[in-house]
Amino acid sequence: MSDDDVPSPIDFRDPAQAKAWEATTMTRRPYRTQFFAVFVAAICDQFSQSVSLLELGSGPGHLAERILRHCEVSRYVALDFSAAMHDLARERLGALASKVEFVERDFRATDWPKGLGLFDCVVTMQAAHETRHKRHLPDFLSHARQCLAPGGMLLYCDHYWEAETAKNPQLDVRAEEQPIALRDAGFTRVEKLLDMGGMALFAAINSN
């Protein structure tokens, strides 16, 4: 981490802290289920055949479970820097875990996409801010685009900064900056699909 990066209050590599986060996240943000449904709908609407998919910051497998149950997936790669989170995801997914490639990498590193290949779709939810400073968002999005096949779709969801809240303006970009960051990273057809609870979900296309 750089000196100006914002320290995380949670050590997601610690099994006890990872499990505690999983136990409370749906209670604190019950609207997450609506985001899951929109992720699924966007994938099913965009692709008429089985899709190869990379999830960035896959965590305990909440989104993976919903996608694997409702979408035709030929390859699912779950990338997270926490082995503890991967363990929770395997437990949650049960038999579905056999369809998932669990990759332990930190997307704050410059070479995290190396060797992953290209995907039809990249998804990420509540993970981009874990780069721990909003100045890292352009690199995060550019690297995500590197993992997409031409015409592939990114589904990007994260918090945005709101005045008069506890959100850190160094960590989260403003709501109006999210689509700008996607376009600056080279994505086209940027569309907001859902905005709720201080989070927004966008679909964006890799036109190259």
PELIN-V197824 format. One record per residue. RES is the residue in one small letter. SS is DSSP state (helix for helix, strand for strand, loop for the rest). D_LAST is the distance of its C-alpha to the last C-alpha in Angstrom with 1 decimal. Layout:
RES_SS_D_LAST, RES_SS_D_LAST
This chain:
m_loop_31.9, s_loop_32.3, d_loop_35.5, d_loop_33.9, d_loop_32.0, v_loop_33.6, p_loop_35.5, s_loop_35.0, p_loop_38.2, i_loop_37.4, d_loop_37.2, f_loop_34.9, r_loop_35.8, d_loop_39.4, p_helix_40.1, a_helix_42.6, q_helix_40.4, a_helix_37.4, k_helix_39.6, a_helix_41.1, w_helix_37.8, e_helix_36.9, a_helix_40.3, t_helix_40.0, t_helix_36.3, m_helix_36.7, t_helix_40.0, r_helix_38.7, r_loop_35.6, p_loop_36.6, y_loop_33.8, r_helix_31.3, t_helix_32.1, q_helix_30.7, f_helix_27.4, f_helix_27.4, a_helix_28.0, v_helix_25.0, f_helix_22.7, v_helix_24.1, a_helix_23.9, a_helix_20.2, i_helix_19.4, c_helix_21.8, d_helix_20.6, q_helix_16.9, f_loop_17.6, s_loop_20.3, q_loop_20.6, s_loop_21.1, v_strand_18.4, s_strand_17.7, l_strand_17.9, l_strand_18.2, e_strand_20.5, l_strand_20.9, g_loop_24.5, s_loop_25.8, g_loop_29.4, p_loop_32.2, g_loop_30.1, h_helix_30.6, l_helix_27.1, a_helix_26.7, e_helix_30.0, r_helix_29.0, i_helix_25.6, l_helix_27.3, r_helix_30.1, h_helix_28.3, c_loop_24.9, e_loop_24.3, v_strand_22.8, s_strand_22.4, r_strand_21.8, y_strand_22.4, v_strand_22.2, a_strand_24.1, l_strand_23.7, d_strand_26.5, f_loop_28.6, s_loop_31.7, a_helix_33.6, a_helix_35.9, m_helix_33.1, h_helix_32.0, d_helix_35.7, l_helix_35.9, a_helix_32.9, r_helix_34.4, e_helix_37.6, r_helix_36.0, l_helix_34.0, g_helix_36.9, a_helix_36.1, l_helix_32.5, a_helix_32.0, s_helix_32.1, k_helix_28.7, v_strand_27.2, e_strand_26.2, f_strand_27.5, v_strand_26.0, e_strand_27.9, r_loop_25.8, d_loop_25.8, f_loop_22.4, r_loop_24.2, a_loop_24.0, t_loop_21.4, d_loop_20.7, w_loop_20.8, p_loop_17.5, k_loop_19.0, g_loop_19.6, l_loop_18.3, g_loop_15.6, l_loop_12.6, f_strand_13.3, d_strand_12.7, c_strand_14.0, v_strand_15.1, v_strand_18.2, t_strand_20.5, m_strand_23.7, q_loop_26.2, a_loop_24.7, a_helix_22.6, h_helix_25.9, e_helix_27.3, t_helix_25.6, r_loop_28.9, h_loop_27.9, k_helix_25.5, r_helix_24.5, h_helix_22.7, l_helix_20.4, p_helix_17.6, d_helix_17.6, f_helix_17.8, l_helix_14.7, s_helix_12.7, h_helix_14.1, a_helix_13.4, r_helix_9.6, q_helix_10.2, c_loop_11.8, l_strand_9.3, a_strand_8.1, p_strand_5.0, g_strand_6.7, g_strand_9.0, m_strand_11.4, l_strand_13.1, l_strand_16.8, y_strand_18.2, c_strand_22.0, d_strand_24.4, h_strand_27.5, y_loop_27.6, w_strand_30.5, e_loop_33.4, a_loop_36.5, e_loop_39.9, t_loop_38.5, a_loop_38.6, k_loop_34.9, n_loop_34.2, p_loop_32.4, q_loop_31.3, l_loop_29.6, d_loop_27.9, v_loop_26.0, r_strand_27.3, a_helix_26.0, e_helix_24.6, e_helix_22.7, q_helix_20.7, p_helix_18.2, i_helix_18.1, a_helix_17.2, l_helix_14.2, r_helix_13.0, d_helix_13.9, a_loop_11.9, g_loop_8.6, f_strand_8.8, t_strand_9.6, r_strand_12.4, v_strand_14.4, e_strand_17.7, k_strand_20.8, l_strand_22.4, l_strand_25.5, d_strand_27.5, m_strand_30.7, g_loop_32.9, g_loop_31.1, m_strand_27.8, a_strand_24.7, l_strand_22.0, f_strand_18.6, a_strand_15.8, a_strand_12.3, i_strand_8.9, n_strand_5.6, s_loop_3.8, n_loop_0.0
